[in-house]
Amino acid sequence: MSRQLREVVFVDGVRTPFGKAKGQYAETRADDLVIKCIRELLRRNPTLPPDRVDEVAVAATTQIGDQGLTIGRTAALLAGLPDSVPGFSVDRMCAGAMTAVTTTAAGIAFGSYDVAIAGGVEHMGRHPMGEGVDPNPRILSERLVDPDALVMGKTAENLHDRYPTITKERADAFAVRSQEKAAAAYAAGKIQPDLVPVATRSAELGWGLATTDEPMRPGTTMESLATLKTPFRAHGNVTAGNAAGINDGATACVLADEDTARDLGLPVRMRLVSYAFAGVAPEVMGAGPIPSTEKALAKAGLTIDDIGAFEINEAFAVQVLSLLEHYGIADDDPRVNPYGGAIAMGHPLASSGVRLMNQLARRFEERPDVRYGLTSMCIGLGMGGTVIWENPSWNGAAA
Ligand SMILES: CC(C)(COP(=O)(O)OP(=O)(O)OC[C@H]1O[C@@H](n2cnc3c(N)ncnc32)[C@H](O)[C@@H]1OP(=O)(O)O)[C@@H](O)C(=O)NCCC(=O)NCCS
């Protein structure tokens, strides 16, 4: 039997506003956050019959409690999808939603699904990083060697050691720009279209409505960052100001075979070009996007110069800067995260991959002169993930 691969497209994506741990979602269940996103996708895309969804993949790093019980299936049921729609859970730490996308996309390309929903959730307030883990003593003694590998902030300090030219000042300057760009993007209404407001409740404050990213600190300056503690190493470089925080939030998107999307009258906002995941030494996990980007570019037959738009997850400023340094891209290159990133908006681990895609899809609409864009993130235990997308409204201009 011969078969042809099919084109996979990003139809639409949404997310909750992100919260600070113990903040606006302190009394909101994690699964309710992702259910809200799935419902919003169905509401925004009324020509998509719910029974045409062939799979729901939802990522969470800590798959217990309100993030457990095969959340892809339970969220699908509670979002009102018919019983016939299956679901599953995904874990690749920070790249959970990204992996939910690439896994279901591969199923679409292969012909197993016509339409899939992929996303992720992390309620880091309810589920602190590392909750319930029981690492095999042998992975500590034989493979990780350096116990820093299990503490992401320490791996970021190690990355500063590996790239001595990436100073704390450069990391802080990047963080200040992230805050400024995020504030400007909000002021220009660029973030709001993909946010789904979430009703919140607090025993103390009563009912509320989350409509914006709670972690943002628009007044951030180099001076205010200079005095912050370096919690991961005495006299280190990584602070609460140049790292993403501890956050709560969820994302979800609709992916489809391109012909199915057109038949159903669904928008085609990005076309998948290639993706790759790669591993590095766990104690410098932030370097992961370098080999994953090299692999994804090679698979696509592209070079970094072909990429006109980057959405790189800002788990730590040093981690983005190491990728940019590898490719000789300036720290303030306007192609990189022009709406700001996780340092400002937050990084609820397994949800963030789809936030990057939402933002890239918006940028493609604004920039028909850009043909290719890239979403990339570092991943705990020493990995990176990169997904390259094509702009369907590209006007033929050179990269
Ligand atoms: C860095 C980290 C330890 C900080 O945690 P925290 O101490 O609870 O953070 P806070 O928000 O309380 O900030 C600490 C201090 O910095 C200040 N601060 C934070 N961001 C600031 C900013 N942009 N400007 C000025 N001050 C800032 C806070 O006001 C606070 O000050 P205070 O101690 O006087 O109250 C935590 O955010 C972290 O672990 N981040 C990494 C998450 C991670 O590993 N993700 C996975 C990536 S792979």
The ligand as an SDF file (V2000), in Angstrom:
LIG
                    3D

 48 50  0  0  0  0  0  0  0  0999 V2000
   13.7860   32.4580   40.1830 C   0  0  0  0  0  0  0  0  0  0  0  0
   12.7690   31.9530   41.2100 C   0  0  0  0  0  0  0  0  0  0  0  0
   13.4380   30.9800   42.1830 C   0  0  0  0  0  0  0  0  0  0  0  0
   12.2340   33.1570   41.9690 C   0  0  0  0  0  0  0  0  0  0  0  0
   11.2250   32.7230   42.8110 O   0  0  0  0  0  0  0  0  0  0  0  0
   10.6260   33.7090   43.9120 P   0  0  0  0  0  0  0  0  0  0  0  0
   11.7180   34.1330   44.8370 O   0  0  0  0  0  0  0  0  0  0  0  0
    9.4270   33.0460   44.4840 O   0  0  0  0  0  0  0  0  0  0  0  0
   10.1970   34.9390   43.0100 O   0  0  0  0  0  0  0  0  0  0  0  0
    9.4870   36.2640   43.3750 P   0  0  0  0  0  0  0  0  0  0  0  0
    8.4840   36.5620   42.3280 O   0  0  0  0  0  0  0  0  0  0  0  0
    9.0630   36.2600   44.8080 O   0  0  0  0  0  0  0  0  0  0  0  0
   10.6480   37.3020   43.1730 O   0  0  0  0  0  0  0  0  0  0  0  0
   11.7470   37.4170   44.0910 C   0  0  0  0  0  0  0  0  0  0  0  0
   12.0090   38.8820   44.3280 C   0  0  0  0  0  0  0  0  0  0  0  0
   12.4020   39.4730   43.0880 O   0  0  0  0  0  0  0  0  0  0  0  0
   11.5680   40.5740   42.8170 C   0  0  0  0  0  0  0  0  0  0  0  0
   11.3740   40.6360   41.3570 N   0  0  0  0  0  0  0  0  0  0  0  0
   10.9910   39.6240   40.5560 C   0  0  0  0  0  0  0  0  0  0  0  0
   10.9330   40.0600   39.2820 N   0  0  0  0  0  0  0  0  0  0  0  0
   11.2800   41.3540   39.3110 C   0  0  0  0  0  0  0  0  0  0  0  0
   11.3900   42.3450   38.3100 C   0  0  0  0  0  0  0  0  0  0  0  0
   11.1510   42.0760   37.0360 N   0  0  0  0  0  0  0  0  0  0  0  0
   11.7830   43.5770   38.6900 N   0  0  0  0  0  0  0  0  0  0  0  0
   12.0470   43.8600   39.9710 C   0  0  0  0  0  0  0  0  0  0  0  0
   11.9590   42.9560   40.9620 N   0  0  0  0  0  0  0  0  0  0  0  0
   11.5770   41.7270   40.6270 C   0  0  0  0  0  0  0  0  0  0  0  0
   10.2730   40.2840   43.5480 C   0  0  0  0  0  0  0  0  0  0  0  0
    9.5620   41.4630   43.8230 O   0  0  0  0  0  0  0  0  0  0  0  0
   10.7750   39.6530   44.8200 C   0  0  0  0  0  0  0  0  0  0  0  0
   11.2140   40.6550   45.6840 O   0  0  0  0  0  0  0  0  0  0  0  0
   11.0360   40.5100   47.2700 P   0  0  0  0  0  0  0  0  0  0  0  0
   11.8760   39.3190   47.6580 O   0  0  0  0  0  0  0  0  0  0  0  0
   11.5470   41.8020   47.7790 O   0  0  0  0  0  0  0  0  0  0  0  0
    9.5730   40.2910   47.4830 O   0  0  0  0  0  0  0  0  0  0  0  0
   11.5790   31.2140   40.5040 C   0  0  0  0  0  0  0  0  0  0  0  0
   10.8250   32.1420   39.7620 O   0  0  0  0  0  0  0  0  0  0  0  0
   12.0550   30.1120   39.6040 C   0  0  0  0  0  0  0  0  0  0  0  0
   12.4380   29.0430   40.0830 O   0  0  0  0  0  0  0  0  0  0  0  0
   12.0180   30.3260   38.2670 N   0  0  0  0  0  0  0  0  0  0  0  0
   12.4370   29.3430   37.3150 C   0  0  0  0  0  0  0  0  0  0  0  0
   11.2830   28.4310   36.9780 C   0  0  0  0  0  0  0  0  0  0  0  0
   11.7450   27.2520   36.1850 C   0  0  0  0  0  0  0  0  0  0  0  0
   12.7320   26.6040   36.4870 O   0  0  0  0  0  0  0  0  0  0  0  0
   11.0190   26.9330   35.1080 N   0  0  0  0  0  0  0  0  0  0  0  0
   11.3720   25.8600   34.2510 C   0  0  0  0  0  0  0  0  0  0  0  0
   12.3110   26.3370   33.2550 C   0  0  0  0  0  0  0  0  0  0  0  0
   13.0610   25.0250   32.3920 S   0  0  0  0  0  0  0  0  0  0  0  0
  1  2  1  0
  2  3  1  0
  2  4  1  0
  2 36  1  0
  4  5  1  0
  5  6  1  0
  6  7  2  0
  6  8  1  0
  6  9  1  0
  9 10  1  0
 10 11  2  0
 10 12  1  0
 10 13  1  0
 13 14  1  0
 14 15  1  0
 15 16  1  0
 15 30  1  0
 16 17  1  0
 17 18  1  0
 17 28  1  0
 18 19  1  0
 18 27  1  0
 19 20  2  0
 20 21  1  0
 21 22  1  0
 21 27  2  0
 22 23  1  0
 22 24  2  0
 24 25  1  0
 25 26  2  0
 26 27  1  0
 28 29  1  0
 28 30  1  0
 30 31  1  0
 31 32  1  0
 32 33  2  0
 32 34  1  0
 32 35  1  0
 36 37  1  0
 36 38  1  0
 38 39  2  0
 38 40  1  0
 40 41  1  0
 41 42  1  0
 42 43  1  0
 43 44  2  0
 43 45  1  0
 45 46  1  0
 46 47  1  0
 47 48  1  0
M  END
$$$$
